[in-house]
Amino acid sequence: MRYRVKAIGPDAAVVETELDAASEAELRSLAATRGLRVLSLRRISRPRRRSRFPLQLFNQELLALLHAGIPLTEAMSALTEKEHRGAVRVVLSDIHTALREGRTLSSAFEAEPQAFPDLYVAMIRAAERTSNLDLALSRYMTYQQQIEGLRGKLVSAAIYPVLLLGVGGLVVLFLLGYVVPRFSHIYEDLGGDLPWLSRLLLDWGMFVEGHALLLGVLLLAVIGALSVAVRRPALWAAVRREAWRLPLLGERLRVFHLARFYRTLGMLLSGGIPAVTALGMVAGLLSPVLRDSLHTAIARIREGRAFAATLGECGLTTPVARHMLTVGERAGNLGEMLTRSAEFHEEQTAREIEWATRLFGPLLMLFIGCAIGLIVVLMYLPIFQLAETIG
């Protein structure tokens, strides 16, 4: 669930933001980890979409202007003047106005949650304390590029099997819905002389031809029901829960979520954000299966427990990550070690995806080929049988 929160921020300014939490109690706990004192909150039925604001392009343009020596307020003014898209121009104009009023850049970003995610705002707030805004912008750009690269690999790996399954399914539907009913008229006179499987296929063809309109309506109804069902968050939540219970897939999902968790947490710690605050900010990146363990880890770390050992005790590390985080904690470069752990597991995930794609593609093609071949053989088997009889 998503909530609209009005709170007092770390700089004693009143801010409004949007947060995701399962309940109001969890929301208040999450806000406390970020240094926010909640004044009021209300539940939002439909969250605003962030994809409309070109955050990566904005980041690149702002960084280029700052590197050119242009002051921040003038840079925002320039970005606002050159923007032609109405919705984006309104956001930039509001930020420019806030800067002219003397507010900090992070508070201006925080007032636009539909455009700037919480992680981005936190990075900017940490950079304001160290006067290193350029580094924060560069670090976030690198983070986004790495996340997009991993997402691109996943999408690329899924395209071929989906296309193969879609085309194969259409061919099978064409054979069963059009070709087989036409062949059924040819074998009507053979009756009981047909092989059992061919007879079954013939009955199917006669049924399709006799109830074509009803089957068409049912097919459209099924497609419509599926299109509605896939848009329901409850369905996807149930699918994710079942996927986590599968022996092999569940472990792969766990490693994938932990890798994303490590990368984001490493970026925040490298930006100067305290560990407890950073852990609270990245809670939404974890699956609900791991989120309770993270809340337990946050409570223990707040009590003074060791960072790496606590994550290991709560099941939030892999064997490799546990050793790397222990070394990083001792050497004082925990953020760097978290990033290296993320890179290690992302590369491992990429290799496994590539291996699974190479294996699954041919297996799927073999299965579809066998299904199509079986239908064709069953259609022509009576002809072969009749030719042997005549001979």
Steps between C-alpha positions, in 0.01 A plus 500: 500500500613853426456794738529874461697621803546848645791506742781704653829416332854482642555866415188601703310583180150372430507259205242297312590169344358162399607172662414134451415291807277208593337689790503833679720357777759385246477837329576689822792268569632554148463876533688495833797322338517786250493768768142606432244588769158425355242777534225349285453225247237372263476194282523543122291262294700542180865599514629759261714378215864599508585389149373823340783709641831438316713473812810361330498774233440765765790363701736512202401854401524634856842338547625649171388851603659469843828379345489809277509718811138619487344556846225261602213752486603622154540140381144420608380817328670393176352149518154647558523741206613237250231244602199478266304219667234650723508254791881495518518880474264535798721277715817689403330834557392396850856394582639827368250695708592302813870573447432872459305492828811369677397137540751221453511296181412179685189654655394629157543150356318343793196716425476330157484125587340416166823606327781433749523167688592488866846359427583793276381752758708330768812513284450872437440567871822318592691691230375830639664419833838435332463764223564233239194517278690412180618169643151409618351568157774297330458214746125485446544506121739205522259318728210550258706385204601182681141427606373564146774275361394212723133558416589504130673163531192351664270639231728384219516152647119480517425629148600189305310244713190721506505546121560130447217405734266756342566394140487130587173549687346683204604221263347235726178703530486540122540126446243405764254776415516508118696217339373208711129587448562503122667161513216356705269502195747286307490223761129501577436188292781301663320493838635243740790401274697801622773464764388606847707821513395596148139434595543728799644770276211454258245542780675817605483634145128426476440664838689816400310527174164450669566747784734751335310806620481378860869408508592839351302680769659285771848567361439875501360476854808311619732756337303784658502335842876443479563860393300621803660250736859592409430859605401401852782543753354222715555248220862595450555495876366144513718400203808645668423317824469169317816568299698555821393155621647319198834338592723634219310809393449620857876506569569684173238760588654542844846564352355745245319702767806500726723621214268794436486562877882501525548737208250756624620479859861533388415813303330657802780415743762633256295820484536553874158382619501318839459122486170483692344776289623339179362160599160653565502670161574183302241285677260539209749336261476167680228245458248474787661164575824679598357829624418374851858376533625844403288671768649259754850582376436875524390466862810298590741736321337795677585322827868493402537156343754443222368577153623199301433245778148633552411478131637145495297398806183639339554312173585807294839386373644233277823320601705723268327820608541418869878475470526813283285704738702383800821615331338829397374568850846447646669718234240777517394470134168323547332689215765390252477138613122504466539623143755229425268237647221628276725483194605143584144375535374696199765339283406161643132567428582611144694177436216289637244687288712450188541129578128457569409682179729280291351189658135607520479629141585168329289304749202725433553472125520121532176489698312723253641306205386172654151640562466625142650182360260283701199691369623471140577128535157430649336687211687303234511161676161388361622579148807283553278226641262525203792480255625182666148352480471579128846359441 
